[in-house]
Amino acid sequence: LDNLMLVTERETQSIAVIDGDTHTLLGKVPASYRAHGYTFSPTEPRWAYNMGRDGWVFKIDLYSLQPVRKVRIGLDARALAISDDGRWLIAGNYMPATAVILDAETLEPARLIEARATNPEGEMVESRVATILDTSPDLVGPYFLVALKEAGQVWRIDWSQPDFPMEKLEQVGHILHDGFLSEDNRTFYLAAQTDNWMAAINVAEMKIDRLIDTGEIPHPGSGAVWEANGTVYAATTHAGEGKITVWDVETNEIVASIETPGPGLFIRSHHDSPYVWADSVFAEQPNAIVVFEKEPPFDVVEIITEGQRTLHPEFTQHGDFVYIADWDANVVRVYDAVTFDKVSEIAGVDQPTGIFNSFRRYETLGH
């Protein structure tokens, strides 16, 4: 159960499940509108969770590839996370402006949180919930980190306490979006898209360590963090320009800017791979996947231009292969992560977009 690839079928209200060892389509899970948020139980590998953009949250049995429970937490939703102890699930809405904490076993609601707060200009707003991450108690604390898009705030919720106490950080930026954690969970990197920066937030102290001016409309997806020659780096793609920005996680200073064929949405790395992969799905020709070295000067070693509209690179469990969705060609292609040779092309997948490996249950960038 640690090498399944769950693939959003964008318009068919389903999730394709592929065996990452054999590159075989195993089946499809009934879901809802544009399956968006994915998370995997860190304590019970049988269970996965998904949320559609229409607010339906599903508990999925990976043995049978069937949903066993579902609950609707809103009308328009995006973010989903699970606590490290596997007890609590949290889901965030665009509409209504709320987050809901659920019992991960039963999906019964435990707490409704209204996302109403002051924006950077001091105006009270009802804010969409942009992203939610879970941090590890062994690293920084038993927290959910909730980013409020219009309010420009981050709320830290302690899921280990029965009353879910909360700390709030204001003035993070305008139009908060995707974010990810450093591997030690000390820093929450969060995109403020109209400010064109990534905010480096100190999770323990709930303060901003640095605002990293990365480029136009940063969009890191679920993030890329890696170590090379004793230095830890992180990077983001940009939805507004063809550029990947790389920074040193210790200093939060930019160390490289990598030109790409056009704007992109997702970037991924893996401990056992020497390369980082990113898409450029908003380029004029939206089929370029950029591969660059982890070590400075971060040379681009390959640009894969196969397909029509390709996006969301995702490594298999051991970093041997990278899966790429082709939204328009209705296929998922599999590439050798070192030689870049195509090893498989999986048909029968309808408008694939996001790809999520079940090994993410162990990832410290945030469940």
N, C-alpha and C positions, 0 to 999 in steps of 0.2 A: 504493500500500500504506500510505499515511500517513493515510487517513481511513476505515478499516474499524472498525465497531462490533461487538465480540465480546460476546455476550449469553449469560449462563448460563441454560440451561433446567434448572430446579432438580431435577426428578425424572426426567428422561428420559435422563440421561447423555449430554448433547450440548450443543454450543455453536452458537447461531445467529449467522451473520455477515451484517451489513447494510452496504451501501454508504452511507457518510455523505454522499456528494455527491448521490445520487439517492434515498435512503431506500428502497432496494430490498433485499429479502431475497435474498442470493446463494446461500445454502446452509447446511448444518449440518455441524459437525465432530463425529465420534464422540469421546466423552470418557468420564469416569467419574463417580462419585457426587458430585453437587453441586459441579460445577466451581467452584473457589474462587480459587486464586492465579493471576494472569496476569502475564506479563512479555513484553517484546518485545526482540529482539536490537537493540542500539544500533549494530551494525556491519553486519549483514546483514538488511535489511528483510524478506526472504522468510520469516524464521523468527519464530514466536511460541511461547511456552511456557505450559502450563497444568498445574495440579495439582488433582486431586479431593480431597475430604475423606477419601477412602479410601486416600490415599498414592500414587496413580499419577501420575507426571509424564510429560507428553507434549511432544514436539517437533512443532510443527504447521507444515506447509508452507502459507503463505498464497496460493501460486499455485494449488494444487489443493484447498485446504481439507480436507486429510487429515493425520492424524498419521503421521509417518514413523518415529518411534522412541518407545518408552515404557519406563519402569522404575518399579518399586515401591520406594519408599524407606521406607515405614512403613504402619501400619494406620489411623491417624487423623492427618491433616495439615492445615496451614493456610497457611504462609508460603512465599513464593517470591521470589527476586531474581536478577538477572544482573549480572555485573561490567561496568564501562564499556567494557572492551576486548572484550566479547563472548565471552570464553574460558571463564568459570566460571559455573555455575549453583549456587545454594544453595537447599535446601528444608528446611523445619522441620516437625517432628512434634509432635503431642500424645502419640501412642503409637506406638512407644516414645519416651521423652524424649530425642530426638536431633535433630541437624541433619546434613545430608549435602551435601558439596560434590561437584558433578558436572562432568564435561567437557561443555560446552555443545554441542559438535559430536556427540559419540557417546552422551552420557548415561551414560558409565561413571563409577562412583563413584571419587573421588579421596581423600576424607577423610570419616571418620565422627567426629562430635563428640558426646560424651555430655553431655546437659544436666543435669548433677548438680552442685549447688552449695548454699551455705547461704542460707536465706531471711532476711528482715530480723530475725527473732528468733534467728538463729544456728543454726537447725536444718538439717541436711543433708537435701535433698529432691531427688527427681527431678522436673524441671520441664518443663511443656509449653513449646514454643517459640511465642511469641505473634505476633511480627512480625519481618520481616527487610527491611532496606533496603540499597541500594548507594549509596556516595558517589562523587563524581567526583574523580579524582586531580588534576585541574586546579584544583579548588576547596579541598579539604581533605585528600584522601588516598585511596588505593585500598582502600577498606574495605567490608566487610559489617558491618552493625550488627544484632546478634541480641538480641532481648528475651526473657528467660526469665520466664514468667508467674508461677509460684509462687515462684521464687527471688528475684524482684525485682531482677534484675541485667541489665546490658547488656554484651554481649561484642563487642568490636571486632576483627574478623579482617582482617589484611592479605592481600588476595588476590593481590598482586603478587609475594609471596615464595613459594618452593617449599614451605616448611614451614608456611605459613599461620599466622604468629605471631599471638598473641592478647593483648589487654589487656582487663581486666575492671573494671567499675564496679558496686559493691554499693550496697545501701540506696536503690534508686531508688523503690520503692513496692510496694504489695500488689496482686496480680492485674493485671499489665501486659497491655496489649492493643494496640490500633492505634496507629500513629505515623506521622509524616511529617517531612520535612526542611524547614528554611528554604531559600530558593532559592540562597543562597550556600553551603549545606551545612554551615555552621558550627554549627547547632543542630539537634538531634534532639528533636522534640516527641513525647512518649510518654505515653499515658494509663495512669494507675494507677487502676483502676476502683473499688476499695473505699476508696481514699483520696480519691477525688473531686478529683484534680488531674492536670494535665499537667506532667510533668517536662521542663524545658528543659535539655537535656544538651549541654555543650560538647564537640563531637566531637573536636577536635584535642587537648584537654587531658584528656578523659575525666573530667569532673567535672560536677556539677549546678550550673547557674547560678542556677536559681530553680525553686521549686515553685509552679505557678499554680493556685490554688484556683478551678476553673472552674465546678463544679456537680456534680450527682448523676450518676454513671456516665458520664464523658466517653467519646464514641465518635466520633472524627473521620473514620473511614474512611480514605481515602487522602489526605485533607487539603485545605485551602484556604489559599493564601497569595497576597496581592496587594499592589500599590502604589497609593497614592492621595495626590496632592499631596506627593510626596516622602517619605511615610512608608509603611513596609511593615507589613502587618497579617497575622495568622493567626487562625483560628477553629476551634471544634469544636461539633458537636452533642452531645446527651446522650441516652443510652438510658434515663435515669431521670427526666427532667423535660423540659418543653417550653421549652427555652432554648438559645440559641446564645450562646456567649461569645467575644468578640473581644479580642485583645490586640495591643500594639505589639511587633513582633519585636525592636526595638533594646533596649527596656527590659524586655520580658517582663511589663509591667504591663497589667492588664485595663483596657480603654477603653470597653467597651460590653457590655450584656447585652440580647439581643433575644428577646422573648417569641414563642413559636411555638405552634401548636395542640396540640402534644403532643410526647413524646419522639421522637427520630429517630436515624438511623444514619449518614447520608452527607451531606457538604457539598463543593461544588466551585466553583472559580473558573477564569477564563481571562484571559490577558493582554489580549485584544482585546474583552472584554465589560465593560460598566460595572456588572455585577451579579454577586452571589454567590447560588447556588441550594442549597437544602437540603431534605431530606425530613423528615417527621414520622410515619414509618410505624408507630410505636407509639401514636399518638394514638387516642382513642376512635373517631373517624372517620379511618381511616388513609390518607387520600387527599389530604392537603394538602402541596403543594410551596411552600415559602416563598422568595421572591426579594427580596433587599435590596440597597441601594446600597453600593458600595465606599467611598464617602466618608462621613466622619462627618456627621451622627449615625447613619448606617447605617439609614436609614428603610426599612421594608418597603414595596415598591412594588407587589407582587402576591402573591396566594395563589391558586394553581391547585388547584381541588378536583375536577377531572375524574377519573373512574375509581373504582376500588374499593379497591385496596391498592397505592399508588404509592411508588416508591423509586428511589434511586441515580441522581440526575441526572448526566449526562455530556455535556460539550461536544463538538461536532465539531471537526475540526482547526483551523479558523480562527475558532472561537468564534461562528459564525453561528447555530447551532442547538443545542438542548439535547434530549437523548433521556431519556425517563422510562419506566421499566419499570412495568407494572401486573401484579403477581403473580397476582391472582385473575382478571383479565379476559383474560389470555393475549394481550396486545397490548403493543407499544412505541409510545408517542406521541412525536411530534417537534414542538417548539415553536420559533418564532422567538425568538432569544435577546434581542431588543430590544423587540419589540412584544408578545411572549408569545402571539401567535396560534398555534393549532395548524395545522401545515402538512402533517402526514401522520400516519396511524395504520397501523402495520404489524402485520398479523395473521399467524397461522401460527407464532407463537412460544409455546412451551409453558411456562407458569409462569416468565416471565422475572424475574430478580432483578438480579444485578450486570451493569453495562454498562461496557466498557473500550474506549476508542478507541486504535487502534494508534499514534497520534501520541504516546502516553505514552512511547514509546522515547526521546524527547528531553526528557522532563520531569526537572527537577532536584529534584523533591520526593522522588525515590527510585524506582528501577526496581522 
